[in-house]
Amino acid sequence: MNPQQVADLIRSGLPDADIQVESPDNTHFAARVVAPEFAGLKRIARHQLIYRALGEPMVREIHALSIDALSPEEWAARRSS
């Protein structure tokens, strides 16, 4: 599994998200997901939405996933600081 495939899976569950996925080895991934669906949700609920979108590959093909899940407002605030 490569970063684009991971991004595509996440996008299938969060179609309005801005997604960036990186991986040095195609088993350890870092994802930044900015989605309007995250507004008002706690971190665990955001991660659960991402894990649900990833489905079975999260168990079989992705060894580790670091997630930065932000609402568009949080992302804009981070970028302006």
C-alpha positions as CSV (number, residue, x, y, z in Angstrom):
1,M,0.0,0.0,0.0
2,N,1.4,3.4,-0.9
3,P,0.5,6.9,0.4
4,Q,-1.8,7.6,-2.5
5,Q,-3.8,4.4,-1.9
6,V,-4.1,5.3,1.8
7,A,-5.3,8.9,0.9
8,D,-7.9,7.4,-1.5
9,L,-9.3,5.1,1.1
10,I,-9.6,8.0,3.6
11,R,-11.2,10.1,0.9
12,S,-13.8,7.4,0.3
13,G,-15.1,7.9,3.8
14,L,-14.4,11.7,4.0
15,P,-15.0,13.0,0.5
16,D,-14.7,16.7,1.4
17,A,-11.4,16.2,3.2
18,D,-8.0,17.7,2.3
19,I,-5.6,14.7,2.8
20,Q,-1.9,14.5,2.8
21,V,-0.2,11.1,3.4
22,E,3.5,10.4,3.6
23,S,5.4,7.1,4.1
24,P,9.1,6.3,4.1
25,D,8.5,2.5,3.6
26,N,4.8,1.9,2.6
27,T,4.0,0.4,6.0
28,H,4.4,3.3,8.3
29,F,2.3,6.3,7.4
30,A,1.7,9.9,8.6
31,A,-1.6,11.5,7.5
32,R,-2.9,15.0,7.9
33,V,-6.6,15.1,7.3
34,V,-8.5,18.4,7.3
35,A,-12.3,17.7,7.1
36,P,-15.4,19.7,8.0
37,E,-16.8,16.5,9.6
38,F,-14.3,17.0,12.4
39,A,-15.8,20.2,13.7
40,G,-17.0,19.7,17.3
41,L,-15.6,16.1,17.5
42,K,-13.0,14.9,20.0
43,R,-9.7,13.4,18.8
44,I,-10.8,9.8,19.3
45,A,-14.0,10.3,17.2
46,R,-11.9,11.9,14.4
47,H,-9.6,9.0,14.4
48,Q,-12.5,6.5,14.4
49,L,-13.8,8.1,11.2
50,I,-10.5,7.7,9.6
51,Y,-10.0,4.1,10.7
52,R,-13.6,3.3,9.5
53,A,-12.7,4.7,6.1
54,L,-9.5,2.7,5.9
55,G,-11.3,-0.5,6.7
56,E,-9.5,-3.9,6.4
57,P,-6.2,-2.5,5.1
58,M,-5.8,-0.7,8.5
59,V,-5.5,-4.2,10.1
60,R,-3.6,-6.0,7.4
61,E,-1.4,-3.6,5.4
62,I,-0.8,-0.6,7.5
63,H,1.7,-1.2,10.3
64,A,1.5,2.2,11.9
65,L,-0.5,5.4,11.2
66,S,0.2,8.8,12.7
67,I,-2.9,11.0,12.4
68,D,-3.2,14.8,12.5
69,A,-7.0,15.3,12.2
70,L,-8.2,18.9,12.0
71,S,-11.3,20.9,11.2
72,P,-10.8,23.5,8.4
73,E,-10.9,26.3,11.1
74,E,-8.2,24.5,13.2
75,W,-6.0,24.1,10.1
76,A,-6.4,27.8,9.2
77,A,-5.5,28.9,12.7
78,R,-2.4,26.6,12.7
79,R,-1.3,27.9,9.3
80,S,-1.6,31.6,10.4
81,S,0.5,31.1,13.6
